Amino acid sequence: MTIKAFVIGHPINHSRSPLIHGTWLAEHGIEGSYEAIDVAPAELPAFFARLRSGEFAGGNVTIPHKEAVFALCDSVDPLAKIIGAVNTLVVTDGTVHGTNTDYLGFLGNLDAGAPGWSDSLDAAIVLGAGGAARAILVALSSRGVKQVHILNRTLANAAQLAADIEGPFSANGYEAFAELAPKAGLVVNTSSIGMHGTRFDTLDLALLPSNGLVTDIVYIPQVTPLLADAKALGLRTVDGLGMLLHQAVPGFEAWFGIRPTVTPDLRARIEATLGH
Ligand code: NAP
């Protein structure tokens, strides 16, 4: 029997998920499919009825449905509740379970690109306080990072995040970077700065410890100005494309029963679609 999975969104034709999962299906010779399905918000309940009929093993959820599917799932993972978004659905015996694999994608990417990065990491700086930052804070907490400083343009949004999620978090404006950087072993950009060549004007990366690690979850362009500046200073860097690839691993394993690997070949295939 063909095992079927999907990604739903509206619009959906930009999604790289069919290429990621299609590559793994072919690699493992699995009789399965992974299709992109455009589902408008008003059609979500009908799509969930289809799910409960057993047509699919599960699938991914992307913009604009990541919050709306909460109410439609039969159960939701506690961490997805904290993160505030569901990006993966698993259907078992007609019930739909929602989870969030973004934080695992973030951790998998850093574990692959900078092994041991969280060992005795005392302090980290997270730039940005939007939806993606929530998953990053959950990820950093799960690794026991002792102090995480959230820096954001709108201080109230950083403060809200620090209040919403349990953990050793402080809320700051970007001007706090100079004071906090010397003790920060990790800097994570989760803001949209870096997309389309935009850059941070005021962060002096030279203030970071010389063994500091800088990672950006923005992956278009793959080397953002932040990563280019960090590389030029000799700091370690990990780009954000791997987060996209690694977040797909747990879903594939749940639907198709095999844990896939993020290989250089897979990365090259996705890079070829990024248009640079
Ligand atoms: P979001 O909820 O819209 O949050 C955007 C964040 O960027 C907020 O902190 C916002 O600050 C800040 N920001 C936006 N424009 C700014 C500007 N001109 N100056 C200063 N700060 C600015 O977005 P999101 O969902 O968190 O996504 C953020 C980025 O992460 C996107 O580029 C997305 O593509 C990327 N992402 C990557 C992955 C991956 O797998 N690699 C996964 C998820 C997301 P304010 O609070 O002040 O508005």
Residues whose N, C-alpha, C, O or C-beta is under 5 A from the ligand:
A	BS01	NAP	G128 A129 G130 G131 A132 A133 N152 R153 T154 N157 T190 S191 S192 M195 I217 V218 Y219 G240 M243 L244
